[in-house]
Amino acid sequence: MRRTVLLCGESLLLSGVAASLAGSPGLRVTQAATWDQASRPLTAHTPDVPIFDLTNSNESHVLPLLIKNPGLLLIGLDTECNQAVLVSGQPARSLTLDQIRNIVETQRKL
């Protein structure tokens, strides 16, 4: 079964991550420009891993998503601070695309 990744945002960084992850046979990658556009796929099916751009997002959408799906792994990418933040509060500085792919592919659903 393929894992679903939803990228939310239009940044060049997210487009690069989407292109890199799309090459993984075990992943189904979709992208939405805004949280409003992302709400449609989120209503139909919660992705295994949502990835969003911290520098261009409204984080008020993140908390309700976590409350509804407490085992969900969210990855926030922050180009200004050069870090990827797992919403659980565990920062990871300077993740490569291979490291992001590894996190996405190995994270187990709770």
C-alpha positions in Angstrom: 0.0 0.0 0.0 1.3 3.4 -1.0 1.7 6.1 1.7 0.1 9.5 0.9 2.0 12.7 1.2 0.3 16.1 0.9 2.4 19.1 0.4 0.8 22.5 1.2 2.2 25.6 -0.4 3.7 26.9 -3.6 7.3 27.6 -2.6 10.2 26.4 -4.8 11.4 24.3 -1.8 8.1 22.4 -1.7 8.0 21.9 -5.4 11.5 20.4 -5.2 10.5 18.1 -2.3 7.4 17.1 -4.3 9.5 16.2 -7.3 11.9 14.2 -5.2 9.3 12.3 -3.3 7.3 11.6 -6.5 10.1 9.3 -7.6 9.5 7.0 -4.7 7.4 4.0 -5.8 5.8 3.6 -2.3 4.5 7.2 -2.2 1.5 9.0 -3.7 2.4 12.7 -3.7 -0.2 15.5 -4.0 0.2 19.2 -3.7 -2.1 22.0 -2.8 -1.3 25.7 -3.1 -3.2 26.8 0.1 -4.7 25.3 3.2 -8.1 26.0 1.8 -7.3 23.9 -1.3 -5.8 21.2 1.0 -9.0 21.0 3.0 -10.7 19.1 0.2 -8.3 16.2 0.2 -8.0 16.4 4.0 -11.8 16.0 4.3 -11.8 13.0 2.0 -8.7 11.2 3.4 -6.1 12.2 5.9 -2.7 11.9 4.3 0.0 9.9 6.0 2.4 12.8 6.0 1.4 16.4 5.4 4.4 18.7 4.6 4.0 22.5 4.7 6.1 25.6 4.3 6.4 27.3 7.7 7.5 30.6 6.2 4.3 30.9 4.2 1.6 29.1 6.2 -0.9 30.0 8.8 -0.1 27.6 11.6 -3.7 27.9 13.0 -4.6 25.1 10.6 -2.1 22.7 12.0 -3.5 22.3 15.6 -7.1 21.2 14.5 -5.5 18.7 12.1 -3.4 17.3 15.0 -6.3 17.2 17.4 -8.4 15.3 14.8 -5.4 12.9 14.0 -3.2 12.8 17.1 -0.8 10.2 15.5 -0.2 12.2 12.4 3.3 13.3 11.5 3.5 16.8 10.2 6.7 18.2 8.7 7.2 22.0 8.5 9.9 23.3 6.3 11.5 26.6 7.3 13.9 28.0 4.8 14.6 31.2 6.8 16.0 29.1 9.7 17.3 26.3 7.5 15.4 23.6 9.4 12.7 21.0 9.1 10.4 20.9 12.2 8.4 17.9 13.2 5.3 19.4 14.7 5.9 17.2 17.7 8.5 19.8 18.5 11.6 17.9 17.4 13.7 20.2 15.2 16.0 18.7 12.6 18.5 21.1 11.1 19.5 21.0 7.5 17.6 17.9 6.4 18.5 16.6 2.9 15.8 15.4 0.5 17.0 11.9 1.1 16.5 12.4 4.9 13.0 13.8 4.4 12.2 10.8 2.1 13.5 8.4 4.8 11.3 10.1 7.4 8.2 9.9 5.2 8.8 6.3 4.1 9.7 4.9 7.5 7.1 6.7 9.8 4.6 4.1 10.9 0.9 5.0 11.3 -0.3 4.8 14.9 
